[in-house]
Amino acid sequence: MKDALELLARYNAVANTRVYDLIAAQPAELLHRESGSYFHTILGLLNHILRSDINAITRIRNLLPELTALHSSALDVPLSIPAGGMLFDELLPLRERRVAVDGLYQALVSAAGEAILSKELTFKSFSGQDVHTTVGWNLLHMFNHATHHRGALSQILDAANVANDYSSLASTIR
């Protein structure tokens, strides 16, 4: 599982970099345009992905405080921002935090041995359900979650006639 998680952590960072490069090259209006998606705008969608990743890594940090690589201000979220609220209103600070959080994913996977990956992780989902999983399976879930939402972003970009192709896993392993 560790090899797959290392690949996915690297892929996640590369795909996110490609997404942010693509978005940064577009007119700023596109970032804030109503998209008809659940998160309303590209900015809302990118904030959701980041917020979900921060929550996931924070859960693991709380479970495994000995992993000092996860002791980072990149996981800090002001208490004034409600759950599901926007972390950033502009692309640049959002991107900076994205890069930092992607680095934490890579550090976590790099430091994780089988004992960490198989450690039980229990938390409440946003819908209030108890979730019982392991660190490794939760990481797989989070990488899949981000891929799912990058797919939604691709659909938004397609509708806006913006060419996009940032999701090649094969190009990541070169």
Buried (B, 14 or more C-beta within 10 A) or exposed (E): BBEEBBBBBBBBBBBBBBBBEBBEEBEEEBBBBEBEBEBEBBBBBBBBBBBBBBBBBBBBBEBBEEBEBBEBEBBEBEEEEEEEEBBBEEBEEBBEBBBBBBBBBBBBBEBBEEEBBEBEBEBEEEEEEEEEBBBBBBBBEBBEBBBEBBEBBBEBBEEBEBEBEBBEEEEBEE
